[in-house]
Amino acid sequence: MRRERPRAIIALEDGTIFEGTSFGAVGEKTGEVVFNTSMTGYQEILTDPSYKGQIVTMTYPLIGNYGVNEDDVESMKPHVEGFIIREYSSIQSNWRAQGNLAQFLMDHGIVGIEGVDTRALTRHIRTAGAMKAFISTEDMRKDRLIEKAKASPGLIGRDLVKEVTCPAPYPWENRFPATSRPLFTSRDHRYRVIAMDFGIKHNILRLLESFGCDITVVPANTTTDEILSAHPDGILLSNGPGDPEGVPYAIETARDLIGQKPILGICLGHQILGLALGGRTYKMKFGHHGANHPVKDLIKGKVSITAQNHGFCVDMNSLSEEAIEVTHTNLNDQTMEGMRHRDLPIISIQFHPEASPGPHDARYLFEDFIEMMELSIR
């Protein structure tokens, strides 16, 4: 006899309620509820540290059908606060599957809720904006859950990076399996790269390695002197969760590094760099989360379909046009997606050129970083 699953409730801070059933760990969690438009890649999404502090709703209606495996992880564990789907597939069918999604969520203490009208929830977020939420498989008192959602801390001003960064420096050593090895040829020269870990994804490291980089990953609070003492050829400011203004120590370090070495910023790293260059950031209404966002490269005149996960954005009008050139824009809402310094070897992008999940259109940006380091070495 099939055991009946516990009921579950999602309460939003504006008083809206959605109901479903538990298919992951039982318990209660709070976070900002967002929606992700990717059709596949739920394991990469769950393990992306950029989702710390967020409850993720998948817009694709069937999740779990290909199971989970050890290869498709983007960090050591899941970081989402909760996971909301329309329908869970209890049977996985894929030759790479090593387990099912429900057990994966249970093993890592992630509350998973199915049976939710995710289309209605997504439309509500698009209309009202991303907002604080409280999910529970234990307390069914709706008024109480709404009050808990209202009282939760939210994302603005919080330092979530300290919860996902590595505790100590470590070398990245060929950690991707042969079955997923990127199809790039390494150059003869090995480039020494320091990667500041604000919540870095493994596929960024895999791709940099495939381009001939020897990478040392360092904690987010690593000082400028400590970074430069390693004599890197280039510096990566990684992706990560939350509000860039919540990590002033990272902004200060990025400001000190400007002009010292070639710099590549990705997602949160891009936002931190924008603040270090004298710009401003702002909270977006519901952000960009998914694997189908069209971005135009204004320099090359080409359009890429990109993977994205961010709720904050750099205000392009806040940057000095004499020093900074906008290189990429989002074709859906015209927000800034990339920039470069006119005189210094600095480039940054708001989206995820490493994908995982998502299309690989924008991987050429890693080549641009390599070229900056090559010119700097010369």
LOSE-519085 format. One record per residue (C-alpha): residue number from 0; residue in one letter; x, y, z. Coordinates in nm, 4 decimals. Each point is the difference from the previous one (the first is absolute). Layout:
! LOSE-519085
  pos  code         x         y         z
  NUM     A         X         Y         Z
...
! end
This chain:
! LOSE-519085
  pos  code         x         y         z
    0     M    0.0000    0.0000    0.0000
    1     R    0.1341    0.3408   -0.0965
    2     R    0.0599    0.2195    0.3021
    3     E   -0.1782    0.3332   -0.0152
    4     R    0.2374    0.2919   -0.0225
    5     P   -0.0256    0.2895    0.2462
    6     R   -0.1787    0.3147   -0.1059
    7     A    0.2108    0.3061   -0.0673
    8     I   -0.0712    0.3718   -0.0145
    9     I    0.1778    0.2919   -0.1624
   10     A   -0.0889    0.3328    0.1603
   11     L    0.1101    0.3244   -0.1659
   12     E    0.0537    0.3230    0.1896
   13     D   -0.2884    0.1654   -0.1867
   14     G   -0.2408   -0.2595    0.1436
   15     T   -0.0240   -0.2254   -0.3049
   16     I   -0.0134   -0.3734    0.0749
   17     F    0.0871   -0.2994   -0.2189
   18     E   -0.0450   -0.3598    0.1099
   19     G    0.1579   -0.3292   -0.1002
   20     T    0.1527   -0.3164    0.1428
   21     S    0.3468   -0.0789    0.1282
   22     F    0.2377   -0.2085   -0.2122
   23     G    0.3325    0.0943    0.1603
   24     A    0.1071    0.0660    0.3548
   25     V   -0.2651    0.1035    0.2506
   26     G    0.0355    0.3213    0.1923
   27     E   -0.0241    0.3752   -0.0385
   28     K    0.2075    0.2494   -0.1958
   29     T   -0.0052    0.3653   -0.0925
   30     G    0.1446    0.1728   -0.3047
   31     E   -0.0744    0.2186   -0.2987
   32     V   -0.2198   -0.1910   -0.2429
   33     V    0.1119    0.0172   -0.3643
   34     F   -0.0784   -0.1944   -0.3165
   35     N    0.2419   -0.1735   -0.2361
   36     T   -0.0946   -0.0560   -0.3653
   37     S    0.2505   -0.2790   -0.0773
   38     M   -0.1544   -0.3181   -0.1420
   39     T    0.2842   -0.2179    0.1296
   40     G    0.2899    0.0370    0.2400
   41     Y   -0.1797   -0.0144    0.3337
   42     Q    0.3016   -0.1622    0.1682
   43     E    0.2325    0.2792   -0.1157
   44     I   -0.2528    0.2566    0.1212
   45     L   -0.0342   -0.1643    0.3407
   46     T    0.3778   -0.0055    0.0512
   47     D    0.0708    0.3510   -0.1311
   48     P    0.1137    0.2058    0.3036
   49     S   -0.1526    0.3107   -0.1621
   50     Y   -0.3404   -0.1297    0.1128
   51     K    0.0846    0.0251    0.3693
   52     G   -0.2837    0.1881    0.1666
   53     Q   -0.2518   -0.0841   -0.2730
   54     I   -0.2895   -0.2388   -0.0445
   55     V    0.0008   -0.1134   -0.3624
   56     T   -0.3137   -0.0691   -0.2027
   57     M    0.0484   -0.1936   -0.3237
   58     T   -0.2300    0.1123   -0.2810
   59     Y    0.0470   -0.3247   -0.1961
   60     P   -0.2775   -0.2277    0.1284
   61     L    0.1764   -0.3401    0.0314
   62     I    0.3116   -0.0240    0.2156
   63     G    0.2067   -0.2982    0.1114
   64     N   -0.0428   -0.2192   -0.3077
   65     Y    0.3733   -0.0526   -0.0590
   66     G    0.1047   -0.0350    0.3630
   67     V    0.3231    0.1321    0.1512
   68     N    0.3669   -0.0925   -0.0303
   69     E    0.3411    0.0943    0.1402
   70     D    0.1174    0.1811   -0.3144
   71     D   -0.2658    0.2692   -0.0397
   72     V    0.0682    0.1903    0.3194
   73     E    0.1241    0.3582    0.0094
   74     S    0.1222   -0.0037    0.3610
   75     M    0.0362   -0.2427    0.2884
   76     K   -0.3682    0.0115    0.0997
   77     P   -0.3374    0.1622   -0.0798
   78     H   -0.0401    0.3603    0.1108
   79     V   -0.3641    0.0842   -0.0798
   80     E   -0.2246    0.0630    0.2974
   81     G   -0.2889   -0.1884   -0.1596
   82     F   -0.1111   -0.1541   -0.3285
   83     I   -0.3489    0.0353   -0.1510
   84     I   -0.1260   -0.1972   -0.3008
   85     R   -0.3230   -0.0942   -0.1738
   86     E    0.0503   -0.3760   -0.0326
   87     Y    0.2729   -0.2290    0.1307
   88     S    0.1023   -0.3059   -0.2018
   89     S    0.0667   -0.2794    0.2488
   90     I    0.1519   -0.2128   -0.2780
   91     Q    0.3309    0.1165   -0.1471
   92     S    0.1066   -0.1173   -0.3453
   93     N    0.3542    0.0903   -0.1024
   94     W    0.3150   -0.2056   -0.0401
   95     R    0.1922    0.2475    0.2194
   96     A   -0.2504   -0.0037    0.2871
   97     Q    0.1368   -0.1103    0.3377
   98     G   -0.3031    0.0826    0.2100
   99     N   -0.3292    0.1850    0.0103
  100     L   -0.0625    0.3671    0.0661
  101     A   -0.2260   -0.0490    0.3033
  102     Q    0.2632   -0.1962    0.1897
  103     F    0.2642    0.2543   -0.1023
  104     L   -0.2085    0.2778    0.1569
  105     M   -0.0610   -0.2066    0.3133
  106     D    0.3689   -0.0840    0.0374
  107     H    0.0889    0.3694   -0.0073
  108     G   -0.2902    0.1339    0.2060
  109     I   -0.1633    0.1945   -0.2848
  110     V   -0.3765    0.0480    0.0249
  111     G   -0.1574   -0.1025   -0.3315
  112     I   -0.3647    0.0703   -0.0849
  113     E   -0.1948   -0.1404   -0.2958
  114     G   -0.3562    0.0360   -0.1200
  115     V    0.0234    0.3789    0.0003
  116     D   -0.1575    0.2113   -0.2725
  117     T    0.3409    0.1267   -0.1075
  118     R   -0.1460    0.1899   -0.2940
  119     A   -0.2173    0.2064    0.2341
  120     L    0.2917    0.0501    0.2401
  121     T    0.2275    0.1140   -0.2831
  122     R   -0.2596    0.2432   -0.1339
  123     H   -0.0449    0.1402    0.3500
  124     I    0.3748    0.0577    0.0383
  125     R    0.0180    0.1660   -0.3421
  126     T   -0.2825    0.2342    0.0956
  127     A    0.0798    0.0699    0.3652
  128     G    0.3755   -0.0652   -0.0072
  129     A    0.2245   -0.2453    0.1806
  130     M   -0.0829    0.0023    0.3697
  131     K    0.0709   -0.1641    0.3290
  132     A   -0.1685   -0.3325    0.0626
  133     F   -0.0302   -0.2670    0.2653
  134     I   -0.0515   -0.3665   -0.0842
  135     S   -0.1045   -0.2688    0.2427
  136     T   -0.0953   -0.3663    0.0126
  137     E   -0.0721    0.0246    0.3727
  138     D   -0.1952    0.3130    0.0870
  139     M   -0.3247    0.0292   -0.1990
  140     R   -0.1183    0.3250    0.1638
  141     K   -0.0019    0.2369   -0.2942
  142     D   -0.0169    0.3257    0.1942
  143     R    0.2996   -0.1045    0.2087
  144     L    0.2014   -0.0929   -0.3086
  145     I   -0.0741    0.3341   -0.1655
  146     E    0.1290    0.1790    0.3093
  147     K    0.3151   -0.2144   -0.0077
  148     A    0.0528    0.0962   -0.3644
  149     K   -0.0373    0.3695    0.0824
  150     A    0.2448   -0.0295    0.2901
  151     S    0.2679   -0.1808   -0.2023
  152     P    0.3177    0.1962   -0.0847
  153     G   -0.0197    0.0114   -0.3819
  154     L    0.3053    0.0531   -0.2208
  155     I    0.0676    0.3741    0.0012
  156     G    0.3150    0.0869    0.1927
  157     R    0.0689   -0.3582    0.1153
  158     D    0.3399   -0.1634   -0.0334
  159     L   -0.0845   -0.3425   -0.1397
  160     V    0.3446   -0.0416   -0.1525
  161     K    0.1504   -0.0876    0.3386
  162     E   -0.2347   -0.3006    0.0148
  163     V    0.1134   -0.1511   -0.3306
  164     T    0.3664    0.1003   -0.0458
  165     C    0.2783   -0.2521    0.0576
  166     P    0.1607    0.0005    0.3469
  167     A    0.3595   -0.0040   -0.1313
  168     P    0.1878    0.0279   -0.3312
  169     Y    0.0238   -0.3140   -0.2125
  170     P    0.1305   -0.0938   -0.3452
  171     W   -0.2536   -0.1120   -0.2585
  172     E    0.1222   -0.3350   -0.1274
  173     N   -0.1752   -0.1520   -0.3018
  174     R   -0.3246   -0.0740    0.1806
  175     F   -0.2254   -0.0597   -0.2957
  176     P   -0.0664   -0.3500   -0.1386
  177     A    0.1172   -0.1068   -0.3448
  178     T   -0.3610   -0.0320   -0.1187
  179     S   -0.0562    0.3740    0.0451
  180     R    0.3455    0.1304   -0.0912
  181     P   -0.0258    0.3290   -0.1950
  182     L    0.1010   -0.0235   -0.3637
  183     F    0.2774    0.2587    0.0121
  184     T    0.3721   -0.0357   -0.0582
  185     S    0.2272    0.1370    0.2689
  186     R    0.2726    0.2427   -0.1034
  187     D    0.3664   -0.0733    0.0656
  188     H    0.0229    0.2763    0.2579
  189     R   -0.1608   -0.0602    0.3385
  190     Y   -0.1736    0.3088    0.1352
  191     R   -0.0056    0.0467    0.3767
  192     V   -0.3473    0.1154    0.1048
  193     I   -0.1232    0.0964    0.3444
  194     A   -0.3748   -0.0592    0.0271
  195     M   -0.1737    0.1930    0.2763
  196     D   -0.2720   -0.2306    0.1262
  197     F   -0.3212    0.1915    0.0577
  198     G   -0.1928   -0.3238   -0.0685
  199     I    0.1844   -0.1305   -0.3030
  200     K   -0.1447   -0.2630   -0.2335
  201     H    0.2136   -0.2987   -0.0902
  202     N   -0.0550    0.0410   -0.3718
  203     I    0.1737    0.3391    0.0021
  204     L    0.3045   -0.1771    0.1387
  205     R   -0.0323   -0.2891   -0.2437
  206     L   -0.0057    0.2342   -0.2981
  207     L    0.2864    0.2175    0.1208
  208     E    0.2029   -0.3152    0.0517
  209     S   -0.0824   -0.1202   -0.3492
  210     F    0.1383    0.3291   -0.1358
  211     G    0.3343   -0.0645    0.1666
  212     C   -0.0416    0.1643    0.3384
  213     D    0.1453   -0.1114    0.3318
  214     I   -0.2565    0.1241    0.2497
  215     T    0.0174    0.0706    0.3697
  216     V   -0.3362    0.0673    0.1622
  217     V    0.0117    0.2373    0.2966
  218     P   -0.2591    0.1102    0.2595
  219     A   -0.2014    0.3141   -0.0607
  220     N    0.1763    0.1901    0.2783
  221     T    0.3489   -0.0562   -0.1428
  222     T    0.1935    0.3272   -0.0035
  223     T    0.1557    0.1734   -0.2979
  224     D    0.3517   -0.0626    0.1320
  225     E   -0.0713   -0.3700    0.0435
  226     I   -0.1299   -0.0248   -0.3562
  227     L    0.2864    0.1914   -0.1590
  228     S    0.2616   -0.1918    0.2013
  229     A   -0.0970   -0.3084   -0.2033
  230     H    0.1116    0.1834   -0.3184
  231     P   -0.3087   -0.0902   -0.2053
  232     D   -0.0335    0.0701   -0.3713
  233     G   -0.3672    0.0791    0.0496
  234     I   -0.2738    0.0278    0.2612
  235     L   -0.3539   -0.1352   -0.0134
  236     L   -0.2799    0.1567    0.2034
  237     S   -0.2542   -0.2807    0.0149
  238     N   -0.3744   -0.0306    0.0110
  239     G   -0.1783   -0.0148    0.3343
  240     P   -0.3232    0.0689    0.1863
  241     G   -0.1836    0.3068    0.1169
  242     D    0.0574    0.3734    0.0093
  243     P    0.3459    0.1194   -0.1141
  244     E   -0.0214    0.2910    0.2443
  245     G   -0.0111   -0.2596    0.2802
  246     V    0.3676   -0.0884   -0.0568
  247     P    0.1884    0.3321    0.0402
  248     Y    0.3282   -0.1810    0.0701
  249     A   -0.0170   -0.1622   -0.3460
  250     I   -0.0729    0.3354   -0.1633
  251     E    0.3028    0.1517    0.1750
  252     T    0.2260   -0.2839   -0.1158
  253     A   -0.1285    0.0256   -0.3566
  254     R    0.0642    0.3771    0.0062
  255     D    0.3585   -0.0622    0.1134
  256     L    0.0558   -0.2587   -0.2737
  257     I   -0.1070    0.2299   -0.2834
  258     G    0.2996    0.0690   -0.2208
  259     Q    0.2160   -0.2636    0.1716
  260     K   -0.0903   -0.3080   -0.2066
  261     P   -0.2493   -0.1035   -0.2719
  262     I   -0.3410   -0.0556    0.1591
  263     L   -0.3043   -0.2016   -0.1079
  264     G   -0.3236    0.0496    0.1954
  265     I   -0.2976   -0.2349   -0.0278
  266     C   -0.3495    0.0727    0.1392
  267     L    0.0499    0.1147    0.3623
  268     G    0.3643    0.0603   -0.0896
  269     H   -0.1208    0.2309   -0.2780
  270     Q   -0.2192    0.1905    0.2456
  271     I    0.2811    0.0295    0.2554
  272     L    0.2276    0.1302   -0.2737
  273     G   -0.2664    0.2510   -0.1038
  274     L   -0.0148    0.1346    0.3555
  275     A    0.3814    0.0041    0.0227
  276     L    0.0100    0.2107   -0.3169
  277     G   -0.2294    0.2595    0.1561
  278     G   -0.3335   -0.1239   -0.1307
  279     R   -0.3271   -0.0923    0.1706
  280     T   -0.2076   -0.3174    0.0153
  281     Y   -0.3734   -0.0431    0.0473
  282     K   -0.2474   -0.2758    0.0855
  283     M   -0.1875   -0.1311   -0.3040
  284     K   -0.3734   -0.0671    0.0105
  285     F    0.0285   -0.3754   -0.0441
  286     G    0.3505   -0.0488   -0.1376
  287     H    0.1295   -0.2284   -0.2707
  288     H    0.0021   -0.3722    0.0773
  289     G    0.0147   -0.2522   -0.2814
  290     A    0.1824   -0.1277   -0.3058
  291     N   -0.1676    0.1869   -0.2842
  292     H    0.0881    0.3687    0.0360
  293     P    0.1057    0.1754   -0.3245
  294     V    0.3009    0.2278    0.0437
  295     K    0.1534    0.2188   -0.2692
  296     D    0.3759    0.0480   -0.0166
  297     L    0.0240    0.3636   -0.1072
  298     I    0.3667   -0.0357   -0.0961
  299     K   -0.0257   -0.3116   -0.2166
  300     G   -0.3553    0.0677   -0.1177
  301     K   -0.1203   -0.3504    0.0875
  302     V   -0.2798   -0.1361    0.2167
  303     S    0.0485   -0.2841    0.2470
  304     I   -0.2613   -0.1968    0.1907
  305     T    0.1271   -0.0013    0.3557
  306     A   -0.0420   -0.1564    0.3420
  307     Q   -0.0746    0.2527    0.2745
  308     N   -0.0627    0.0177    0.3717
  309     H   -0.0064    0.3420    0.1606
  310     G   -0.2405    0.2287    0.1812
  311     F    0.2201    0.3108    0.0021
  312     C    0.1389    0.2001   -0.2897
  313     V    0.2640    0.2656   -0.0669
  314     D   -0.1506    0.3345   -0.1023
  315     M    0.1756    0.0730   -0.3301
  316     N   -0.0738    0.3721    0.0362
  317     S    0.1974    0.0135    0.3236
  318     L    0.3333   -0.0852   -0.1638
  319     S    0.2401    0.2448   -0.1607
  320     E   -0.0315   -0.0242   -0.3780
  321     E    0.3550    0.1295   -0.0319
  322     A    0.1359   -0.3025    0.1875
  323     I   -0.2613   -0.2744   -0.0469
  324     E   -0.1585   -0.1365   -0.3161
  325     V   -0.3218   -0.2026    0.0139
  326     T    0.0640   -0.3164   -0.2018
  327     H   -0.3173   -0.2085    0.0467
  328     T   -0.3704    0.0720    0.0457
  329     N   -0.2980   -0.2227    0.0717
  330     L   -0.2390    0.0005   -0.2967
  331     N   -0.3025   -0.0695    0.2206
  332     D    0.0244    0.3058    0.2242
  333     Q    0.3090    0.1922   -0.1215
  334     T    0.1808   -0.0387    0.3326
  335     M    0.3777    0.0009    0.0086
  336     E    0.1605   -0.3430   -0.0440
  337     G    0.3676    0.0801   -0.0500
  338     M    0.2679    0.2671    0.0075
  339     R    0.3691    0.0581   -0.0576
  340     H    0.2489    0.2634    0.1026
  341     R    0.1170    0.2174   -0.2885
  342     D    0.3638    0.0118    0.1170
  343     L    0.0542   -0.2888    0.2442
  344     P   -0.0275   -0.3797   -0.0533
  345     I   -0.3372   -0.0378    0.1713
  346     I   -0.3121   -0.1723   -0.1346
  347     S   -0.3104   -0.1185    0.1801
  348     I   -0.3332   -0.1562   -0.0849
  349     Q   -0.3255   -0.0302    0.1898
  350     F   -0.0989   -0.3348   -0.1498
  351     H    0.1653   -0.3439    0.0305
  352     P    0.2299   -0.0794   -0.2947
  353     E    0.0737   -0.3388    0.1570
  354     A   -0.3705   -0.1013   -0.0207
  355     S   -0.0720   -0.3238    0.1920
  356     P   -0.2835   -0.0019   -0.0605
  357     G   -0.0608    0.1811   -0.3222
  358     P    0.1433    0.0731   -0.3449
  359     H    0.3715    0.0375   -0.0681
  360     D   -0.0247    0.3036   -0.2289
  361     A    0.2013    0.2325    0.2248
  362     R    0.3040   -0.2152    0.0789
  363     Y    0.2060    0.2229   -0.2296
  364     L    0.0268    0.2432    0.2918
  365     F    0.2480   -0.2319    0.1702
  366     E    0.2135    0.0324   -0.3136
  367     D   -0.0172    0.3784    0.0389
  368     F    0.1305   -0.0356    0.3565
  369     I    0.2864   -0.2196   -0.1212
  370     E    0.0929    0.2586   -0.2640
  371     M    0.0079    0.2750    0.2645
  372     M    0.2398   -0.2046    0.2111
  373     E    0.2157   -0.0810   -0.3056
  374     L    0.0334    0.3685   -0.0890
  375     S    0.0776    0.0872    0.3603
  376     I    0.2781   -0.2609    0.0163
  377     R    0.1579    0.1366   -0.3168
! end
